[in-house]
Amino acid sequence: MGRRVLDVRWNYLAAATVVSLACAGCAASTEASEAPPHRATVPAISQSVADQRGEVVKDEPATDLSDPLRKSGATEHRIAYRSASGIDGDSRVVTGAVFVPAGPPPPGGWPIIAYGHGTTGVSNNCGPSLYPDLLGYDLVVASLIKLGFVVALTDYEGLGPTGKHPYLEPITEGFNMIDAVRAARHVVSTASTRWVAFGVSEGGQAAWSANELASDYGKGLDFLGSASMSPTIDVSGLANLAAAGWLNQVQQALLPMTLAGVAVTHPDLNPAAFLHGPLMANPDMWLSCHGPLVDERSQRAAQLKRDDSAPATTQDQERLKSALADLAGPRSRGSGPMLVLADLSDGATVQPAWVRKGAQEACKLGDTLQLVMQNEQTSTVSGAALAGSWLLDRLAGKPAPNNCSSLPPQPEPTVPGGQPPGTVADNGSIVQPAAASQATSAPSEVSFDFAHLPDGDVPGSIGGVPVATIEAGHSAKPASIASGRLVHGAPIGDNAASYLETMLAAPVTRIGATAVFQRPSGSIALVVWQYSLAQARRGHNAPPKGAIHFVAGATSWKLSLFDATRGGEIGLLYGDYRAPGDFAAPRTFEVDRSGDTLTVRLPDGEVRTASDPRVGQWIGDAACWELYELHPGEAPAAFTKAWAS
């Protein structure tokens, strides 16, 4: 095993310690005593621009409605209307669509819902109103029509035929939504002044911003509240995730759009500093919003590696983080109540911790807010149903629910046992939890013999002991059981890794494994984390410190501590061992701990010892076994047995 494995294998964790997250257990205050960080401010609007807001400059009937829209019975107007820029306050022409339900209006006229779509693209002609199916938003719009709303759908500035789209710029988005309501009232004579806002992702941010702006910019209209699903209220954490190699596949695929769009408001941002390999090739495909290039993008996204989206320098990382923070919210107290929904699914583009943090800040500003964090409620269709019910209650004049005094906590990942991962203090620094005893249900020792397990996926428990598997990616297959061994697929990219983790009832004193190797060999690792790596990785929280970090290949080994804040491995011992005459023969490795002293027991009988006070300080109860390959072409090792106590 070359030293190259030991030098680079943990790079993807090293930068993750600066990820900004909401405190998992904090209760939010309803007091408006704490102002949000410095963020974009509302520009001055001249009287001439103000007088033109919502003026319709084009109104064309649509005849090519999609099937859901046609079945809704609504009439669609494809429009262009005047709004204002949230950057300079000048007048802009924005495209969009207005949908009018069939039949007579209710007493007082049709209520209006301003609907904000999610990220479709950042280029001209990426506006949903330009397409019969609204780029996939027709189902939601049809459901809102059936609820009895006139739907005002804005494309946002720059997604029509002309202009540039200031992606994630909240004031422009809020202006565009409010002025779409004004435009709808010009188009529909039977529309009332009562309106609500609703949006998803980028549109969730737009609806939130419209709420903040409604009392001033929206004067003359009767605003009743907003609902935001997975709003991009503050995605500055994307910069740290990119540096840490923790962007999920969807986030990586959207990164070219994000960078291109944010560069409109922050021209000093250099997208090339973040886009490497496939992400740099064929920019038209990554920025496309319709047609065959979208399908190709989905296929190419599956081939991305972690390093393809890594910032070139720390300065580039901070530049992106600063730019996204400039565009973040909340910026001010809202004009009405709000419903905020966070998506807890593993592949969420907008992390639930970011949404919860935004909700906390809004509560401190004095908002009336209901935060919902549930998987089943936050898909586009089911989330729309929940939001629709909430918005209808606002029309009915019912009191808006407010859970600011007891926001739902950021939930723990569904990994049995384990300590809560690192959270964020009030000053934004990472709080590392001290090693602590596990729940009484956790075992004091474990012993896994994989020969007793059937071939297939790794079960959720082995011999009654809960286990978790963690995939760092770039393996042809995730960890599984095959022929009595814990294995994973051949590497299809650099830094392929799979982990098996379990939690003990007390800090670990012994960890070991029997492994087999192939030529040219990958490596195995025995690791004891301060708290659960599975929880930290899933929650995008601070990576735990490791009091034992032992790596072995076919002929060499290294014992280290691990601290991401100090570059990863902190070497204690390393060396070679005599391989058995039969290269494929099993080899047994074990590391014992007594206080601050670690004892390594090697396959050839050699015993080595090292001491360091950080061993006792960082020891935890998370025992972890890893399979790793640095490059494609290396043959994965496999575990036949593993144990810890």
C-alpha positions as a printed Julia matrix, in Angstrom:
645×3 Matrix{Float64}:
   0.0     0.0     0.0
   1.55    3.29   -1.06
   1.59    6.37    1.13
  -0.63    8.09   -1.47
  -3.67    6.33    0.05
  -2.88    7.66    3.49
  -2.24   11.21    2.28
  -5.44   11.88    0.35
  -8.11    9.47    1.49
  -9.83   11.85    3.96
  -9.61   15.07    1.94
 -13.35   15.02    1.3
 -14.0    15.45    5.03
 -11.4    18.07    5.83
 -13.38   21.16    4.91
 -16.72   20.02    6.29
 -16.13   21.45    9.73
 -17.23   24.89    8.65
 -20.68   23.9     7.35
 -23.27   26.29    8.82
 -26.22   24.52   10.39
 -29.08   25.32   12.71
 -28.82   24.21   16.32
 -30.72   20.95   16.41
 -32.35   21.39   19.78
 -32.82   25.14   20.13
 -36.27   26.57   20.7
 -36.95   29.71   18.69
 -37.94   32.98   20.29
 -40.84   35.07   19.15
 -39.1    38.25   20.17
 -38.08   40.65   17.43
 -34.93   41.71   19.18
 -32.34   40.14   16.9
 -31.72   41.54   13.42
 -30.64   39.25   10.6
 -27.12   39.46    9.15
 -26.3    42.16    6.61
 -28.09   41.27    3.4
 -29.39   42.84    0.2
 -31.51   45.94    0.72
 -34.53   47.19   -1.2
 -33.55   49.78   -3.84
 -35.32   53.09   -4.27
 -38.23   52.93   -6.73
 -39.02   56.08   -8.68
 -42.62   57.22   -9.0
 -42.64   56.58  -12.74
 -41.49   52.97  -12.24
 -43.96   52.49   -9.39
 -46.84   53.74  -11.53
 -46.11   51.15  -14.24
 -45.84   48.08  -11.99
 -48.14   45.3   -13.16
 -48.89   46.99  -16.47
 -49.54   44.29  -19.08
 -47.62   44.89  -22.31
 -48.62   41.59  -23.94
 -51.64   39.32  -23.4
 -52.06   36.28  -25.64
 -54.53   33.42  -25.13
 -52.92   29.98  -24.91
 -54.36   27.24  -27.11
 -51.81   24.46  -26.49
 -52.54   23.69  -22.86
 -51.2    20.48  -21.36
 -53.68   17.77  -20.43
 -53.85   18.65  -16.69
 -54.4    22.32  -17.46
 -56.99   21.57  -20.12
 -58.89   19.27  -17.74
 -58.91   22.02  -15.09
 -61.18   24.03  -17.38
 -59.12   27.17  -16.88
 -58.31   29.87  -19.4
 -54.62   30.67  -19.74
 -53.24   34.1   -20.65
 -49.56   34.25  -21.59
 -48.44   37.7   -20.64
 -45.56   40.13  -20.4
 -45.82   42.74  -17.67
 -43.8    45.48  -16.04
 -42.02   44.96  -12.75
 -38.96   46.43  -11.07
 -35.41   45.24  -10.55
 -34.48   44.4    -6.98
 -30.93   45.49   -7.77
 -31.28   48.99   -9.22
 -35.01   49.71   -8.98
 -35.39   50.25  -12.73
 -38.35   49.01  -14.73
 -38.15   45.53  -16.28
 -40.47   43.53  -18.53
 -41.14   40.04  -17.16
 -43.03   37.19  -18.79
 -45.51   34.9   -17.1
 -48.98   33.38  -17.27
 -52.36   33.94  -15.66
 -54.87   31.1   -15.23
 -58.57   31.85  -14.65
 -60.88   29.14  -13.26
 -64.0    28.26  -15.2
 -67.38   29.51  -14.02
 -68.52   32.58  -12.15
 -66.27   34.13   -9.5
 -67.12   33.89   -5.81
 -68.55   36.92   -4.0
 -65.88   39.61   -3.87
 -64.04   38.2    -6.88
 -61.44   35.5    -7.49
 -58.66   35.39   -4.92
 -55.2    35.36   -6.52
 -52.3    33.07   -5.75
 -48.84   34.12   -6.93
 -47.01   30.89   -7.67
 -43.2    30.8    -7.71
 -41.63   27.94   -9.64
 -38.42   26.22   -8.63
 -35.13   26.36  -10.49
 -35.74   25.71  -14.18
 -32.61   27.38  -15.5
 -30.83   30.71  -15.62
 -30.97   31.43  -19.35
 -33.43   33.12  -21.68
 -36.43   31.01  -22.63
 -36.29   28.99  -19.39
 -39.55   30.48  -18.1
 -42.32   27.91  -17.51
 -44.98   30.06  -19.19
 -43.23   29.53  -22.51
 -44.11   25.82  -22.53
 -47.47   23.99  -22.58
 -46.57   21.83  -19.57
 -44.98   24.75  -17.68
 -41.77   22.7   -17.55
 -43.49   20.22  -15.26
 -45.35   22.67  -13.03
 -48.7    22.14  -14.73
 -49.91   19.59  -12.13
 -49.4    22.0    -9.24
 -50.94   24.92  -11.13
 -53.94   22.76  -12.1
 -54.47   21.83   -8.44
 -54.37   25.49   -7.41
 -56.91   26.37  -10.09
 -59.23   23.67   -8.72
 -58.97   25.26   -5.28
 -60.57   28.37   -6.73
 -57.61   30.66   -7.27
 -56.63   32.81  -10.19
 -53.02   31.69  -10.57
 -50.39   34.33  -11.4
 -47.25   32.5   -12.53
 -44.15   34.64  -12.98
 -41.16   33.48  -15.0
 -38.9    35.85  -13.01
 -36.78   38.48  -14.67
 -34.47   37.17  -17.39
 -36.11   33.78  -17.96
 -38.24   35.12  -20.79
 -36.89   36.0   -24.24
 -34.63   38.83  -23.04
 -32.6    40.07  -20.09
 -30.45   38.33  -17.49
 -31.82   36.29  -14.63
 -30.44   37.39  -11.23
 -30.74   33.9    -9.78
 -31.64   33.73   -6.08
 -31.81   37.53   -5.81
 -34.77   37.68   -3.41
 -35.93   41.26   -3.88
 -36.29   40.9    -7.64
 -38.16   37.64   -7.16
 -40.47   39.21   -4.59
 -41.14   42.21   -6.84
 -41.89   39.9    -9.77
 -44.42   37.89   -7.74
 -46.25   40.94   -6.39
 -46.4    42.57   -9.81
 -47.69   39.31  -11.32
 -50.68   39.74   -8.98
 -51.16   43.29  -10.25
 -50.93   42.03  -13.84
 -53.51   39.32  -13.11
 -55.95   41.98  -11.93
 -55.43   43.84  -15.21
 -56.14   40.66  -17.17
 -59.01   39.33  -15.02
 -61.62   41.96  -14.27
 -63.32   39.67  -11.74
 -60.16   39.19   -9.62
 -60.17   40.56   -6.08
 -57.39   42.36   -4.25
 -56.96   39.41   -1.86
 -53.87   37.35   -2.61
 -51.46   34.78   -1.23
 -48.01   33.58   -2.31
 -46.81   30.02   -2.76
 -43.59   28.6    -4.15
 -41.08   25.76   -4.14
 -37.27   25.96   -3.93
 -36.33   29.21   -5.7
 -40.04   29.98   -5.73
 -40.21   29.26   -1.99
 -37.63   31.98   -1.49
 -39.62   34.25   -3.83
 -42.83   33.68   -1.85
 -41.0    34.38    1.42
 -39.53   37.58   -0.03
 -42.94   38.65   -1.39
 -44.28   38.24    2.15
 -41.6    40.57    3.49
 -42.25   43.14    0.75
 -46.05   43.01    0.61
 -46.83   45.68    3.21
 -44.77   48.31    1.37
 -44.12   47.34   -2.24
 -47.51   45.57   -2.39
 -49.61   48.49   -1.17
 -53.09   48.53   -2.67
 -53.38   44.74   -2.45
 -54.72   42.66    0.44
 -51.99   40.18    1.35
 -53.05   37.17    3.48
 -49.95   34.96    3.81
 -47.37   32.77    2.07
 -46.34   29.13    1.87
 -42.77   28.13    1.01
 -41.66   24.58    0.22
 -37.93   23.85    0.62
 -37.15   27.55    0.13
 -33.64   28.57   -0.91
 -33.74   31.04    1.96
 -30.03   30.63    2.71
 -27.93   28.22    0.65
 -24.54   29.68    1.56
 -23.7    26.26    3.01
 -23.34   24.96   -0.56
 -19.86   26.49   -0.7
 -18.66   24.47    2.28
 -20.34   21.31    1.04
 -18.56   21.71   -2.3
 -15.22   22.09   -0.54
 -15.95   19.07    1.64
 -17.03   16.87   -1.27
 -20.48   16.48    0.27
 -22.67   17.91   -2.49
 -25.25   15.33   -3.47
 -25.72   14.45   -7.12
 -28.6    16.87   -7.66
 -26.65   19.72   -6.06
 -23.64   18.97   -8.25
 -25.74   18.92  -11.41
 -27.3    22.28  -10.48
 -23.98   23.9    -9.57
 -23.25   25.26  -13.09
 -26.67   26.96  -13.1
 -26.17   28.27   -9.59
 -22.78   29.76  -10.39
 -23.88   31.26  -13.71
 -26.97   32.8   -12.13
 -25.26   34.16   -9.01
 -22.51   35.66  -11.2
 -25.15   38.07  -12.57
 -25.27   39.82   -9.18
 -21.69   38.95   -8.2
 -19.54   39.26  -11.34
 -16.34   38.63   -9.36
 -17.48   35.01   -8.93
 -15.55   32.71  -11.26
 -17.6    29.6   -12.14
 -14.52   27.93  -13.62
 -13.02   27.76  -10.14
 -15.68   25.21   -9.16
 -16.37   23.29  -12.36
 -13.98   20.52  -13.31
 -14.07   17.45  -15.51
 -17.55   16.8   -16.92
 -18.96   19.92  -15.23
 -16.66   22.12  -17.3
 -17.39   20.3   -20.57
 -20.52   21.05  -22.59
 -21.84   24.06  -20.62
 -24.94   24.24  -22.83
 -26.03   20.87  -21.47
 -25.59   21.82  -17.81
 -27.44   25.12  -18.32
 -30.24   23.66  -20.45
 -33.83   23.78  -19.24
 -35.71   21.77  -21.88
 -35.21   19.29  -24.69
 -32.83   16.33  -25.09
 -29.96   18.09  -23.3
 -31.91   17.82  -20.04
 -32.04   14.03  -20.39
 -28.34   13.96  -21.21
 -27.61   16.05  -18.11
 -29.31   13.45  -15.92
 -27.15   10.72  -17.4
 -23.92   12.72  -17.03
 -24.75   13.67  -13.45
 -24.51   10.0   -12.43
 -20.85   10.03  -13.55
 -19.75   13.02  -11.47
 -17.0    12.68   -8.87
 -16.69   14.66   -5.66
 -13.69   16.62   -6.9
 -15.56   17.78  -10.01
 -17.27   20.48   -7.93
 -14.46   21.36   -5.5
 -13.42   25.04   -5.28
  -9.95   25.68   -6.66
  -8.87   27.69   -3.6
 -10.13   28.61   -0.15
 -10.6    32.13   -1.48
 -12.97   30.82   -4.16
 -14.91   28.92   -1.51
 -15.27   32.03    0.64
 -16.2    34.16   -2.38
 -19.09   31.84   -3.23
 -20.16   31.58    0.4
 -20.18   35.38    0.7
 -22.14   35.82   -2.53
 -24.81   33.33   -1.47
 -24.97   34.91    1.99
 -25.63   38.29    0.35
 -28.69   36.75   -1.32
 -29.93   34.98    1.81
 -32.9    35.74    3.98
 -34.85   36.49    5.96
 -34.14   40.19    5.54
 -37.01   41.69    7.52
 -40.2    40.86    9.36
 -42.95   39.49    7.14
 -46.17   41.26    6.23
 -48.33   38.25    7.04
 -48.24   34.68    8.36
 -46.16   32.02    6.64
 -46.02   28.26    6.28
 -42.55   26.81    5.72
 -42.0    23.19    4.66
 -38.61   21.45    4.83
 -37.75   18.32    2.85
 -36.1    15.63    4.97
 -35.3    13.22    2.16
 -31.66   12.19    1.75
 -31.41   13.71   -1.73
 -32.81   17.11   -0.76
 -31.25   19.96   -2.71
 -32.04   22.46    0.05
 -30.9    21.02    3.37
 -33.6    21.02    6.08
 -31.13   22.54    8.55
 -30.82   25.6     6.3
 -34.6    25.97    6.15
 -34.94   25.58    9.9
 -32.24   28.19   10.49
 -34.16   30.63    8.28
 -37.32   29.89   10.23
 -35.52   30.52   13.51
 -34.34   33.92   12.28
 -37.85   34.8    11.06
 -39.29   33.88   14.45
 -36.77   36.14   16.17
 -37.97   38.96   13.92
 -41.51   38.43   15.22
 -43.08   36.5    12.34
 -46.12   34.28   12.68
 -44.69   31.08   11.22
 -45.47   27.38   11.08
 -42.53   25.12   10.25
 -43.3    21.59    9.02
 -40.47   19.05    8.6
 -41.83   15.83    7.13
 -40.83   13.64    4.21
 -44.32   12.81    3.07
 -45.53   16.4     3.08
 -42.8    18.02    1.01
 -42.91   16.42   -2.41
 -44.18   18.83   -5.04
 -47.72   17.43   -5.2
 -48.39   16.42   -1.56
 -46.69   19.55   -0.28
 -48.94   21.59   -2.54
 -51.97   19.9    -0.96
 -50.84   20.81    2.56
 -50.0    24.35    1.46
 -53.31   24.66   -0.37
 -55.24   23.76    2.78
 -53.22   26.25    4.81
 -53.79   29.01    2.24
 -57.53   28.34    2.07
 -57.64   28.8     5.84
 -56.1    32.24    5.35
 -58.85   33.12    2.88
 -61.41   31.93    5.42
 -59.97   34.23    8.04
 -58.92   31.46   10.42
 -56.08   32.25   12.86
 -52.72   31.21   11.45
 -50.84   28.53   13.4
 -47.54   29.58   14.96
 -44.98   27.13   16.33
 -42.15   29.64   16.76
 -42.02   28.91   20.48
 -41.41   25.22   19.82
 -40.02   24.71   16.32
 -39.65   21.04   15.4
 -36.05   20.02   16.0
 -33.75   19.12   13.19
 -34.37   15.37   13.32
 -31.68   12.83   13.97
 -30.94   10.53   11.02
 -32.5     7.1    11.34
 -29.29    5.44   12.49
 -29.74    3.31   15.61
 -27.85    4.6    18.65
 -25.22    7.26   18.24
 -24.59   10.74   19.57
 -25.93   13.91   18.0
 -23.46   15.29   15.45
 -21.76   18.67   15.76
 -24.07   21.65   15.87
 -23.53   25.38   15.62
 -23.17   27.79   18.49
 -24.7    31.27   18.49
 -21.44   32.67   17.12
 -21.46   30.18   14.25
 -18.6    28.02   15.51
 -18.86   24.24   15.51
 -19.71   22.67   18.84
 -18.2    19.21   19.1
 -20.14   16.98   21.51
 -18.02   15.23   24.07
 -17.9    11.46   23.96
 -20.82   10.19   26.0
 -22.37    6.9    26.86
 -24.86    5.41   24.47
 -28.44    4.44   25.04
 -28.78    1.47   27.32
 -29.9    -0.65   24.35
 -26.49   -0.41   22.67
 -24.25   -3.47   23.16
 -21.01   -3.41   25.14
 -19.3    -5.56   22.5
 -19.98   -6.8    18.98
 -18.66   -9.63   16.85
 -19.7   -10.01   13.22
 -18.97  -13.16   11.22
 -20.08  -12.37    7.69
 -19.92  -16.03    6.69
 -23.21  -16.47    8.58
 -25.06  -13.89    6.49
 -26.87  -14.53    3.19
 -25.65  -12.82    0.05
 -27.27   -9.47   -0.65
 -27.59   -6.03    0.9
 -26.11   -5.44    4.33
 -29.02   -5.88    6.78
 -30.0    -3.15    9.24
 -28.87   -5.36   12.1
 -26.42   -8.24   12.38
 -27.07  -10.75   15.14
 -29.51   -8.29   16.67
 -26.95   -5.45   16.66
 -28.01   -2.33   14.71
 -25.54   -1.31   12.0
 -25.38    1.47    9.43
 -23.64    1.54    6.07
 -22.22    4.76    4.63
 -21.25    5.21    1.0
 -18.71    7.86    0.05
 -19.36    6.99   -3.59
 -17.48    5.94   -6.71
 -17.94    2.2    -6.25
 -19.74    0.11   -8.86
 -21.87   -1.36   -6.05
 -22.43   -0.31   -2.44
 -21.39   -2.45    0.5
 -22.99   -5.88    0.45
 -22.5    -9.46    1.59
 -21.05  -11.85   -0.98
 -19.72  -15.37   -0.37
 -19.43  -14.78    3.36
 -17.58  -11.47    3.06
 -18.36   -7.78    3.47
 -17.44   -6.33    0.1
 -18.2    -3.42   -2.21
 -18.0    -2.96   -5.96
 -14.94   -2.15   -8.01
 -13.95    1.54   -7.97
 -15.34    3.56  -10.88
 -13.72    6.79   -9.69
 -11.09    8.06   -7.29
 -11.56    7.73   -3.53
 -14.12    4.92   -3.53
 -15.17    4.09    0.01
 -17.81    2.15    1.94
 -18.24    1.99    5.73
 -19.98   -0.25    8.24
 -20.66    1.41   11.58
 -22.19    0.38   14.87
 -22.54    2.07   18.24
 -21.43    0.63   21.58
 -22.72    1.35   25.06
 -19.38    2.82   26.16
 -16.2     4.22   24.6
 -14.39    1.63   22.5
 -11.37   -0.18   23.96
 -10.81   -2.7    21.18
 -11.51   -2.87   17.45
 -10.37   -5.48   14.98
 -11.09   -7.3    11.76
 -10.01  -10.16    9.55
  -9.57   -9.11    5.94
  -8.5   -10.53    2.58
  -6.73   -8.64   -0.18
  -6.34   -8.91   -3.94
  -3.74   -7.56   -6.36
  -3.41   -4.62   -6.93
  -4.86   -4.06   -3.53
  -7.1    -1.47   -2.02
  -7.06   -0.92    1.73
  -9.12   -1.42    4.88
  -9.48    0.81    7.93
 -10.47    0.35   11.57
 -11.8     3.63   12.96
 -13.25    4.74   16.28
 -15.17    8.0    15.94
 -16.05   10.42   18.7
 -19.66   10.19   17.51
 -21.51    8.63   14.6
 -20.05    9.26   11.15
 -23.35    8.11    9.64
 -25.23   10.85   11.44
 -22.65   13.5    10.69
 -22.5    12.69    7.0
 -26.24   12.43    6.54
 -26.88   15.66    8.41
 -23.95   17.46    6.72
 -22.64   18.27   10.17
 -19.1    18.51   11.46
 -17.16   15.27   10.86
 -16.24   13.55   14.1
 -12.72   13.3    15.42
 -11.16    9.85   15.43
  -9.18    8.55   18.39
  -8.24    5.43   16.4
  -7.64    5.61   12.67
  -5.8     2.5    11.52
  -5.29    1.88    7.79
  -3.85   -1.32    6.29
  -3.08   -2.56    2.84
  -1.65   -5.81    1.59
   1.81   -5.19    3.1
   1.85   -1.87    5.01
  -0.1     0.02    7.67
  -0.47    3.34    9.46
  -1.95    4.36   12.82
  -3.24    7.91   13.17
  -5.6    10.17   14.98
  -8.1    12.05   12.81
  -9.1    15.71   13.02
 -10.68   17.36    9.99
  -9.94   20.82   11.4
  -6.2    20.04   11.23
  -6.07   18.52    7.79
  -7.2    14.98    8.58
  -4.74   12.33    9.7
  -2.31   12.97   12.54
   0.22   10.16   12.21
   1.39    8.16   15.21
   2.97    4.98   13.76
   3.44    3.34   10.38
   5.32    0.42    8.9
   5.25   -2.8     6.88
   4.27   -6.31    7.9
   5.13   -9.73    6.47
   2.37  -10.87    4.13
   1.39  -14.56    4.31
   2.82  -16.9     1.71
  -0.62  -17.26    0.21
  -1.46  -13.71   -0.81
  -5.2   -14.4    -0.63
  -5.02  -15.79    2.91
  -6.99  -13.92    5.61
  -5.09  -11.4     7.77
  -6.12  -10.23   11.21
  -5.6    -6.7    12.55
  -6.52   -5.34   15.97
  -6.06   -2.06   17.86
  -6.5    -2.03   21.65
  -6.85    1.07   23.82
  -5.97    1.6    27.44
  -6.37    5.21   28.49
  -4.28    7.29   26.09
  -2.26    4.31   24.78
  -2.98    2.38   21.58
  -1.58   -1.07   20.86
  -1.51   -2.35   17.26
  -1.49   -6.13   16.67
  -0.41   -7.07   13.14
  -0.95  -10.28   11.11
   2.7   -11.36   11.43
   2.57  -11.17   15.24
   4.35   -7.85   15.59
   2.97   -5.53   18.3
   3.5    -1.75   18.26
   2.44    0.85   20.83
   1.85    4.61   20.75
   0.48    7.11   23.28
  -1.12   10.51   22.84
  -3.35   12.49   25.24
  -5.82   13.16   22.42
  -6.71    9.46   22.35
  -8.48    9.76   25.67
  -9.95   13.14   24.77
 -11.4    12.04   21.42
 -12.42    8.48   22.14
 -16.01    7.67   21.33
 -18.4     4.79   20.99
 -18.76    4.62   17.2
 -16.88    1.63   15.79
 -16.36    1.71   12.04
 -14.86   -0.58    9.4
 -13.98    0.8     5.97
 -13.16   -0.51    2.47
 -11.28    1.99    0.31
  -9.6     2.36   -3.11
  -7.71    5.42   -4.2
  -8.05    4.9    -7.97
  -9.94    2.72  -10.47
  -7.99   -0.42  -11.18
  -7.32   -1.22   -7.54
  -9.01   -4.43   -6.36
 -11.2    -3.99   -3.28
 -10.28   -5.78   -0.1
 -13.0    -7.55    1.89
 -13.83   -8.27    5.54
 -14.63  -11.78    6.74
 -15.0   -10.85   10.41
 -15.17   -7.66   12.48
 -15.36   -7.01   16.22
 -15.23   -4.25   18.8
 -15.74   -3.77   22.52
